[in-house]
Amino acid sequence: MLQELFDRASSCLKDELPFVLYRKPNKTELIGIFQKNDEVHKVEDFTESGFVFAPFDLKSDVILLKRDSFQKATFLINSKAVAAEEISLVENANERVRYLKLVTNALGKINDGDFDKVVLSRKIEVVGKEDSLEIFQRILNEYTMAFCYVWHHPKVGTWVGATPEILVKSNGMEFTTMSLAGTQNSKEFKEPQWSKKELNEQQVVTDYIYDALKDKVMSLKTSELETVRAGQLWHLRTKMQGRFGSNRLGDVLRALHPTPAVCGSPLKLAKKFILENEQYDRAYYTGFLGELNFTSERSRNKNRKNQENSAYRSVKKQSELYVNLRCMQLLNDNVVIYVGGGITSDSIPENEWEETSLKSKTMLRVLSNK
């Protein structure tokens, strides 16, 4: 079954048809969604059903893969893929100067009171042709606690990633979201000590999400702050739960995306600075992706002896969407890796550069090192 799933994805690449393969965190089930033609379907109001792939800026097209065909298989760790050695990266000196200047510029705006935080990103280009399905298998072996995917549309592009961050998970009209910020490298798998900057960064994200949702949903609750591990990295996380009105998932998504964790705060001013100063298009990096309005049926009759009412079933819509972090875009002769970090008044430009280099290893370690 597993080989059939990968063979089908390989055929789609050859025949230029859209598909996505993905596995949810801490699961062994690998899911494939295949679209029967190369039509580009766009989301209008998030009442549609399919696999959604949304950009950082929702003014751009939100792509929907139709679930024309659906297939599952079990993926066991080390079942086939061979892990590649981490490739050595020679950083571009000009890019380093550009990014340090960008961070310094942002710090000046923060000190002037223009905004409190801005998330600045950059892209790292690695020359070489890579097989998307081979990379995906390495990712599946390497990052069991992340949402892992390979997404392809011949008219849009090919992306591969492993992200730890849920944007929103819904069941009917109940939903869960989270704020995720702060990053430290794993040291012998011991929980890190968090700095004032990191704790403040996390609180900014949590406060923003709460304020953005409180007037749009009901029964909003916030959990205690916790430390979670994603691969080689540690993060701070706070969960939130609530309830939205009928067919109002789109309101929740627009309120949540982009969060301060990928943009900054105040949101509009931080986003304006990003769009005017990053000097490249993030595209689907720091966007979101996943299952949108999949239907789930359950019997309402809990008494097995009473077959008279067994035909009555409840149908619910379920969505599970993840922020597109730790990802790469595969082009014809090179790979583009996207990384970023949150800039606050406590930031030091050199340290921010080092943090993005650290984050790049998540994707660099699954390249083939040819």
C-alpha positions in Angstrom: 0.0 0.0 0.0 2.8 2.5 0.9 4.7 1.9 -2.3 1.4 2.2 -4.3 0.9 5.6 -2.7 4.4 6.9 -3.6 4.1 5.4 -7.1 0.9 7.2 -7.6 2.5 10.5 -6.5 5.4 9.8 -8.9 2.9 9.4 -11.7 1.2 12.7 -10.9 4.6 14.4 -11.1 5.2 12.8 -14.5 1.7 13.6 -15.8 1.7 17.1 -14.3 -1.3 16.5 -12.0 -1.8 18.1 -8.6 -1.5 16.0 -5.4 -0.5 16.2 -1.7 1.0 13.6 0.6 1.0 14.3 4.3 1.2 12.9 7.8 -0.1 14.5 11.0 2.1 14.8 14.1 2.8 11.7 16.0 0.9 9.5 13.5 1.9 6.7 11.2 -0.9 7.1 8.7 0.2 8.7 5.4 -2.6 10.4 3.5 -2.7 11.2 -0.2 -5.1 13.5 -2.0 -5.1 13.5 -5.8 -6.9 15.9 -8.2 -8.0 14.5 -11.5 -7.0 17.5 -13.6 -4.6 20.5 -13.5 -7.3 23.1 -12.9 -6.4 25.8 -10.3 -9.2 26.0 -7.7 -9.2 29.1 -5.5 -10.8 29.5 -2.1 -13.4 32.3 -1.8 -14.8 32.1 1.7 -13.4 29.0 3.4 -16.7 27.1 3.2 -15.1 24.9 0.4 -13.9 21.4 1.1 -10.4 20.1 0.1 -6.8 20.5 0.9 -6.0 24.2 1.3 -2.7 25.9 0.6 -2.7 29.6 1.6 0.0 32.3 1.2 1.3 34.7 3.8 -0.7 37.5 2.3 -4.3 36.4 1.8 -4.7 39.1 -0.9 -2.9 36.5 -3.1 -4.6 33.3 -4.3 -5.5 30.6 -1.7 -5.3 27.3 -3.6 -7.6 24.3 -3.0 -6.8 20.8 -4.1 -10.0 18.9 -4.8 -10.3 15.5 -3.1 -11.1 13.7 -6.3 -9.3 10.7 -5.0 -8.2 9.8 -1.5 -5.7 7.1 -0.4 -4.1 6.1 2.9 -1.1 3.9 3.9 1.0 3.2 7.0 4.5 4.7 7.1 6.8 3.1 9.6 9.9 5.0 10.6 13.0 4.0 8.6 10.6 2.0 6.4 12.5 2.9 3.2 14.2 6.3 3.2 17.8 6.7 4.0 18.7 9.8 6.0 21.1 12.1 4.2 24.0 13.7 6.0 23.5 17.4 6.8 25.0 19.4 4.0 27.4 22.2 4.8 26.1 25.6 3.9 28.2 28.5 2.7 26.3 31.6 3.6 26.1 34.4 1.1 28.1 37.3 2.5 25.9 39.9 0.7 22.8 38.3 2.0 24.2 38.5 5.6 24.9 42.2 5.2 21.4 42.7 3.8 19.7 40.9 6.6 21.7 42.6 9.3 20.8 45.9 7.8 17.1 44.9 7.6 17.1 43.9 11.3 18.9 47.1 12.3 16.3 49.1 10.3 13.5 47.3 12.1 15.0 48.0 15.5 15.1 51.6 14.7 11.4 51.5 13.9 10.7 49.7 17.1 12.7 52.2 19.1 10.7 55.0 17.4 7.4 53.3 18.5 6.2 52.3 15.0 5.6 48.7 16.2 6.5 46.4 19.0 7.6 43.3 17.1 8.2 42.3 13.5 9.1 38.9 12.1 11.7 39.1 9.4 12.6 36.3 7.1 15.0 35.4 4.4 15.5 32.7 1.8 18.5 30.4 1.3 19.1 29.0 -2.2 20.8 25.7 -2.5 21.9 24.7 -6.0 21.0 21.2 -7.2 18.1 19.2 -8.5 16.3 17.3 -5.7 13.6 14.6 -5.8 10.6 15.8 -3.9 9.4 12.4 -2.9 12.9 11.3 -1.6 13.1 14.5 0.5 9.6 13.8 1.8 10.5 10.3 2.9 13.6 11.7 4.8 11.3 14.3 6.5 8.9 11.6 7.5 11.7 9.7 9.2 13.3 12.7 10.8 10.4 14.7 12.1 7.8 12.5 13.7 6.3 15.2 15.8 5.6 17.6 13.0 3.0 17.9 10.2 5.0 16.6 7.2 3.9 17.2 3.6 4.9 17.3 0.0 2.5 19.5 -2.1 2.5 19.8 -5.9 0.5 21.7 -8.4 2.0 22.0 -11.9 0.7 25.5 -12.3 1.7 26.7 -8.8 4.8 24.8 -7.7 6.2 22.1 -5.5 6.7 22.6 -1.7 7.9 20.2 1.0 7.9 20.9 4.8 7.7 19.8 8.4 5.8 22.3 10.7 5.1 22.0 14.4 2.4 24.8 14.6 -1.3 24.3 14.3 -3.2 27.4 13.1 -6.6 26.0 13.9 -8.2 22.6 14.4 -12.0 22.5 14.3 -14.7 19.8 14.8 -18.1 21.1 13.9 -18.1 24.6 15.4 -15.6 23.9 18.2 -12.0 24.9 17.5 -8.5 24.9 19.0 -5.6 27.2 18.1 -2.3 28.0 19.7 0.4 30.6 20.0 3.9 29.3 19.4 7.0 31.5 19.8 10.5 31.4 21.1 13.1 29.0 19.7 16.1 27.2 21.3 18.2 24.3 20.1 17.8 21.0 21.8 20.6 20.1 24.2 20.5 16.5 25.2 16.7 16.8 25.0 16.6 18.9 28.2 14.0 21.7 28.5 15.7 25.1 28.0 15.7 28.1 30.2 13.8 30.9 28.5 15.0 34.5 28.4 13.0 37.6 29.0 12.9 38.3 25.3 11.5 34.9 24.5 8.9 35.0 27.2 7.8 38.4 26.1 7.6 37.4 22.5 5.4 34.5 23.4 3.1 36.7 25.5 2.7 39.2 22.7 1.5 36.4 20.4 -0.9 35.0 23.0 -2.4 38.4 23.8 -2.9 39.3 20.1 -4.6 36.0 19.3 -6.9 36.4 22.3 -7.9 40.0 21.4 -8.3 39.1 17.7 -10.8 36.3 18.5 -12.7 37.4 21.6 -15.3 39.3 19.6 -15.7 36.7 16.9 -16.1 33.5 18.9 -17.8 32.2 22.0 -16.4 30.5 25.2 -12.7 31.4 24.5 -10.4 29.8 27.0 -6.6 29.9 27.3 -4.3 27.2 28.7 -1.1 27.5 30.8 2.2 28.2 29.0 4.2 25.1 28.2 7.4 24.1 26.5 7.3 21.7 23.5 9.9 20.1 21.3 9.8 20.0 17.5 12.7 18.0 16.1 15.9 19.6 17.2 14.2 22.8 18.4 12.2 23.8 21.5 9.3 26.3 21.5 6.9 28.0 23.9 3.2 27.2 23.4 -0.2 28.3 24.7 -3.4 26.6 23.6 -6.8 28.3 23.1 -10.2 26.8 22.6 -13.6 28.3 21.7 -16.7 28.0 19.5 -17.6 29.9 16.2 -20.9 30.4 14.5 -22.3 28.4 11.6 -20.1 28.7 8.5 -17.9 31.3 10.2 -14.6 29.4 10.1 -13.4 31.9 7.6 -13.8 34.7 10.1 -11.6 32.8 12.6 -9.0 32.2 9.9 -8.8 35.8 8.8 -8.6 36.9 12.5 -5.8 34.5 13.2 -3.7 34.8 10.0 -1.1 36.0 10.0 -0.3 35.8 13.7 2.4 37.9 15.4 4.5 34.7 15.4 4.9 35.0 11.6 4.3 38.8 11.2 4.5 41.0 14.3 2.5 43.5 16.3 0.7 45.7 15.8 -0.2 43.5 12.9 -1.0 46.0 10.1 2.2 48.1 10.7 4.4 45.0 11.0 3.0 43.5 7.8 3.4 46.8 6.0 7.1 46.9 7.0 7.6 43.3 5.9 6.0 43.8 2.5 8.0 47.0 1.9 11.4 45.9 3.2 11.9 42.1 3.0 12.6 42.6 -0.8 11.2 39.2 -1.8 7.8 37.4 -2.0 7.3 34.9 0.9 4.6 33.2 -1.2 3.4 30.2 0.8 6.1 30.4 3.5 4.3 31.5 6.8 1.0 30.8 5.1 -1.1 27.8 6.1 -2.1 24.4 4.8 -4.2 21.4 5.6 -7.6 19.8 5.6 -10.5 22.2 5.1 -14.0 21.1 5.9 -13.6 17.4 5.6 -16.9 15.6 6.6 -17.1 13.1 9.4 -20.2 11.0 10.1 -21.1 9.4 13.4 -24.1 7.3 14.4 -26.4 9.1 16.9 -27.7 5.7 18.2 -25.5 4.5 21.0 -27.8 1.6 21.8 -26.7 -1.3 19.6 -29.8 -3.3 20.4 -32.0 -0.6 19.1 -31.5 -0.8 15.3 -34.6 1.3 14.5 -32.7 4.6 14.8 -29.4 3.3 13.5 -29.9 5.2 10.2 -29.7 8.6 12.1 -26.2 9.9 11.7 -24.6 13.2 12.6 -22.4 14.9 10.0 -19.7 17.3 11.1 -17.1 19.3 9.2 -13.6 19.0 10.4 -10.6 21.2 9.6 -6.9 20.8 10.6 -4.7 23.6 9.4 -1.0 24.2 10.0 1.2 27.3 9.7 3.7 26.6 6.9 7.0 26.9 8.8 10.2 24.9 8.2 9.6 24.5 4.5 11.3 24.6 1.1 10.3 25.2 -2.5 11.7 22.9 -5.1 12.5 24.6 -8.4 14.1 23.1 -11.6 17.7 23.4 -10.6 17.7 24.6 -7.0 15.9 24.5 -3.7 14.7 27.6 -1.8 14.6 27.3 2.0 12.7 29.9 4.0 13.6 30.9 7.6 12.8 33.8 9.9 12.7 35.2 13.4 10.9 37.6 15.6 12.6 41.0 16.2 11.8 42.9 19.4 13.6 45.7 21.2 15.8 43.1 22.9 17.0 41.7 19.6 20.7 41.7 18.6 21.2 41.6 14.8 24.0 39.1 14.8 22.0 36.7 17.1 19.0 37.0 14.8 21.2 36.0 11.8 22.4 33.0 13.8 18.9 32.0 14.7 17.8 31.9 11.1 20.9 29.8 10.3 20.0 27.4 13.1 16.4 27.1 11.8 17.7 26.4 8.2 19.2 23.1 9.4 15.7 21.6 9.7 15.5 21.5 6.0 19.2 21.3 5.1 19.6 18.0 6.9 17.1 16.3 4.5 18.8 17.4 1.3 20.9 14.8 -0.6 24.4 16.4 -0.2 25.3 15.5 -3.7 
